[in-house]
């Protein structure tokens, strides 16, 4: 589908989705992409993630018309890690009609590592975007102006949007991850020194790590992210304006896959956000949200099998914003 996608085109895609045998297609995707051998890597600073079996693979699709399709390990909880950044950004914008957040964090691809100290210092403590770690710390600090426990606030949001009591903070994993968070603490201290952090560096990093340690399934994440495919309308009412929902999608497309955002746009053609827990959340505007999970990562920190599966799914369904 080339050129500008009109409303009629999305309606046609939605109709095709409802008429298609998506369940069997997802089963085929799982058979084709579930890892048969241990390839890729897991983060060295998060011991909990090394314990997950390499051959886990799940995928779920939640449609704007209310259907949910799943296959593989779609009901197995995993650590959402940086996928949480999509939802904390939505919560921050929800409570910020004046757009104050955008004076503290930009909306540009970073072009450097997601935890770069050099870029943050050179650019005087203003992170390039809310999906690199420095930007996510600023978003967390913003949320903490309203509540000291931003992680619990995020958990309530995700539980409501997923329509499930399943999501939980793995406090043991969070404590372990916090011990390896020296780089995040350094970023927080840089931000504090430049006057771009209002809470203490330690409290912001602690909240951030607990947000990343939320456990959810593919089904729950697909359902929780559905408001971005529905122009900001959540399960219980409007969460964001259509404009803000669209803009979060644009930041996902340009900044959501670490240093591989361009490659992901080329291969998949949809807004996505990955996490080093092996999950990827993808939005097909007006149609559905998708979550895929496979724990082993490529050199950029994105799920190896998950990225390949999404490229395959995009090719076979025609879902793309291009």
Phi, psi and omega in degrees: 000104182264167175075195182285134179269117181271167179304320180298325179295318178295321179296321178295319178295321179295316178299318179296322178299314183294333182269348187273154175279071187293325178304305177300326178296315178296322176300320179292321177300316180296315179298323184282331191241353176298128183298136178258347177212163185280102176240164180075201186214176172230158183297130183289335184269004179232085186304325182305323185288338179287344183275350184282129179304137187295336187266010175292138179202123178222155177211141178218146177232123175249124185264158179293344178269002172102003179270151176230126177245143183214158175200159180067222183270044185288347180250016177263124180292142175219167183282119187286337177048235189286353172298334178303333184296330176298316185282324176293324176296316178300317179295320180295318180290327179302322182259021186221064184298336180278352178072032181297330183302324186287355171275351184249343181213142183268187183228038184246147172302146186276321183074002177227179181301149185295344180239033184291125173278325184299311181299320181296321179290316181299325184261024168057041171079015176250106183297150182295322181202165184283359183257350167279164188298318180299319179294321178294326177295322176295318178298317178298316178301320178299315179295326182289348173295332180264333180207136180290338181251076181294331179296318177294324177297317177297318180300318178298318179299311182294321179297317180294315184285330177284341184065035186213148175269008185288320184302140178207157175272123176278092187294326179295316178294323179297317179298320178294316181294324181298327178296334179257022186259032181300321180295318178296322177296321178296317177301316181297320179292323174300311180301317179297318181295327178274003178079019182251022175219127184263329177272176177290150180302317182297317183291324179292315180296320178299315177296318181299314181295322178292326174298314181293338183270010174291135180258129178214163175264168175302318180299314182296318180291320178299318179291321181295326181274000187296333181299334178286336175273350184245033176056037175091002180269121180265189182297324187251007180140187185288133177259314181227161171290156176305324180296314180293322178298317178298320184287327173296319177301321181292323179289325174300317183295319186268339188226001193276351187238042181056227181274010182245024182297319180294317179296320179293319177298323179293316185277323188251319176076025182221154174296133181215158173220127182256169173218152182287000169283356178098002179269153172221127175257129183232142180245129169252098188307130179080354187240302186191170166239151186230139170231130175237148181218127169207127198285338184277139191248155172275185184294341180267356179094013179254150181302124179298302183290326180296316179296315179298320180295319180292323176297319178296313180298318179298317179296321187277340179255340185082006180289122179189152174268004181250000000 
